[in-house]
């Protein structure tokens, strides 16, 4: 297909060039969520993509193409997914809307986890995939949306898959299975705006043109879950608490930060960000995406009416 504009939905360093990442000035994927957030291979998940454009959010019934990636990336590839997943045909799902059901392949932990498939005769053993910092593995899923004739935008969702604990003594592996709970998606409780330090109010709200206001995203304390990770140095299980990260987006105005949140050792249940309203009145569309460090997510859309 011609004219792809690719977006991998992972954290990345943002160069200090051009428009901020938080400005929605063209159609783009903001998030692909999976419900449940973590499953064993063979289970079915519901995938939902949120696509924004300057005119507002793309309707959920917009036609989209989905595919499950089946090619693991080589160790030498400096990317989240292999080039084959980006550019080649994969296992397609029936063309659907921005919400689709998908069955995680039974061999997901072999292709994208710690159980590499058997190597070909005469070839060296294949190297298992390294877990991320939370001990997790992920099944890449590709989504495509045609935003104009022959021009597509694309993104990759990464549903978390439950795999075996590699390289651990049997007693540790047993203890891990007893203590580990599959990740669940965090939830956004409220999105508020505070003007001139006044009491925060729920959105939508009126904001004077050019005014600097404070947005607040609130989540329940249970959004940050505790989970064990096998420490290969000490050969023990170490409990961690999920970090939470909020990505901010708007069709106009300017956020002080593209991302805010709470680190693993931060028990806060909210995060704040300054936003300067545009100088011209009109309706501004905004979104916040809350992600936990194990791949779960939630999205909330809101509107701000910028007044003269």
N, C-alpha and C positions, 0 to 999 in steps of 0.2 A: 504494500500500500504506500502511496506517496504522501509526503507532507506530514509525517508523524511529528508530534511534539511530545517528548517523553518526560515523564515525571516518576521518579522512584520515591515512594512515600516513606522515607527514613530521615533521621536527623542528619544534617550536614552543615559544614561551616559555610556561612554566607559571606561572599566577598563584598567589600565596601564599594560596590559599583552599581550604577543604575538605580532603578526603582527598588524600594524595599520589598522583601518577600511577602509582606503582609498586604500589599496592595493588589487587589483583584482588578486588573485592567485588561484581561483577556480570559477566555474560557479556560478553566483548569480544574483538575481533581484536587479536592482538599483532603479527602480521607476515603479509605475503603475499610469498613468494619466487618468483623466476623462475629456471628452469634451462633453457637457459643464462641468465646474468644480462644479457647484451647480445646482440642479434641484428640482422640486416638485415631490413627489411620483407619480408614473404612467408615468413619462417621460422616454425617452430612452437616454442613454448615450453611447458614444464610449469609450471603455477602451483600453488602449495601454500599454503593458508592455515592459520595456527595460531590457534585460538580457545581462550581460557581462561575458566574460571568458578571460583567458590569451591570447587566440589567436585573440581576438577582439569581437565585438558585435554579438550576435546571430541574425540570419536573422529573419526579421519580419514574414516570412511565416513558421517558425518552428511550429510544432503542439503543442498545449497547451490545457489544460483542465481548464474550468472556472466554478465557482459555486457562487451563491448568498447566503450569510449566512442568515438564518432565525431564529436563536436562540440567543436571547439577553443574554448578560453575566450577571451573578448574581452580586449583589453589593459586595459580598465577594471575587469575582475573581479579582486578581491583574494582569489583562492583558487587552489588547485592545479589544479582542474578546473572546467569550466563548470557552471552550474546545471543544464543539460540532462543532463549526465552523472549528476548527483545525483538528479534528480527525474523525468526522462523516460525512456521506453523507449529502449534502445540495441540494438546488434547482439548478440542473446543467443546464448550458447553452450548446448549441450544440458545440461539440468539434470544435475548430477553431484554428486560428493562434494566434500570440501574440497581435493581434488586434481583438476585438469582440464587438458587440453591445449588450447591456443589458437594460432591462426595470426595473426601480426601483419599487419594490413592492408597492402597494397602502397602505399597512399597515406599511410602513417603519417608520413613525413617532410614531407608537404605539410600535413597537418592539425596535427601537433604538433612540426614541425621547421622547418628554415630554408628550405624550398622551398614557399612558399604557393601554393595553387591559383589558377588564373586567375580574376580578378574578373569579376563580371557586367557586361554592356555598360552603359556610362555610369557605372559605379562606379569609385572610385579603387582603385589596386592594394592588395591585401591585405598587411598587415604580417607579415613572418616572425616565428616564435616565437623569443624570445631563449633562448640556451643557459643552463644553470646555471653555477655557478662552475667546474665541471670540463669545460665545453664540451659537456655532454650534453643529450640529448632523450629524452622518455619517452612511452610509449603507456599511457594510463590504462585500467585494467581494474577493473570493479566486482564485488564479491562481496557476496551477501546470505545471511544465515542466520536462520531463524525460531527464536528461542530460546523463544518461548511463542506460543500461538495469536494470530495477527494482530499480533504484535510482532516486528519484524525488527531485527537489528543489521547494519551495513554497513561496508565499508571499501574503499579503493582501493589496488590494487597499481600499481606504476609500472615495468614492464619497460623497460630502457634500449634505445634503438634507434640503430643506426649510420646516420648521415646524412652528406651532403656537408659539407665545410668551407666555410662561406659567407665571402664578402668577402676571400678570401686569394689572393695571387698564385699563378700556376700552379706555380711551383717549390716554394712552401711547401705547396700542396695535395698535390703529389706526395710531398714529404718526409713529410708527415703520414701519408699512406696507408702509407708504408713503415715508419714508426715506431710507429704506433698499433696496439694489440692490444685486442680487445674485452674488456670487463670479465669477470672470473670471480668467483663468490661466495667470500667469505672463509669460513674454517672455524674452528669452536671446537674446540680440542684437548682441553681439560680444564676442568672447573669444580670448584674446591677450596674447603674451608673450614678456617680456622685458628682454634682455640679457645685463648685465653690465650697467644697468641704461639707456640703449639706448631707442630710441623711440619704443613703443610697436608695434608689428606687428601681423597680423592675422595668425592664425594657419591654416594648418600645417606649421612647421618650423623646421630648423636644430638647434640642441643644442649640444655643445661639451660634451663629456663624463665627468661625475663628476662635471659639472658646476652647480652652483646655479643660478636659474633664477626666475623671478616673473611672475606668471600668473595673468591675470585680466579678470574678468567676468563683462560685462556691460549690464545693463537693462534700458529700458525707464522709465522715471519718473512715468508714469501711471501704472507701474507694482505694485506699492504699493497703494492699494485702501483704501479709507476711508469708514468706516461702523459704524453704531450705535450698542451699546450693552446696554441691560437693566441692570442697577445697582440695585440689590435687596436691598442694604442698603439705598441708597438715594432715591430709587423708581423713578429714572429718566433715560433718555437715555443719554449715554455718547459716544461721537464720539471717535473712535480709528483709527489708521493707521496701515496697515498690516506691520509686520516685515517680512524681507526677509532673507532666509537662503540658502547658497550654500553648497552642499556636493561635495567633490572632490574625484575622483577615477582615478587610473592609474595602468597599468599592471607591472610597474617597477618604480624605483626611489622612492623618499620619499617626501611627502608634509609636510610642517611645521605644518599644521592644517588639521584635517579631515573635519572641517566645519568652514566657515566664513559667514559674512553677514552684514545686517543692522538692528538694533533694531527699534522698533516702532517710536522712536523719532529721528531717524537718516534718513535724507533726501538724503543720498548718492545714486548715481545711479551706483555704481560699488563696487566690493570687490576684494582684492588681496590675494595671497597666494604664499609663497616661495616653490619651488620645486628643489630638488637636483637630477640631472640626474644620472642614473646608470653609473658605471665605464666601462661597456662593451657597445660597439656600437650596434645599432639595432633599430628596430621600436618599439615605445612605444604607446599603445592605451590609451586614456584618455577620461573621461566623467565628466561633471559638471551637477548637478541637482539643479535647482533653485526652491525653495518652498516658498509660502507665508503662513502666519499664519492661513489662513482659508482653507488650504488643496489643493490649486492649485499648479501646478508644470509645469516645462518645462525642457527638457534634451537636451544637446548639446554634441556630440561626437567629438573628435579631435585626431590627430596623431602628434607625435613628432619623428623626425628622429635623434637619438643620433649618433653623428659622432665621429670618433677617435680623 
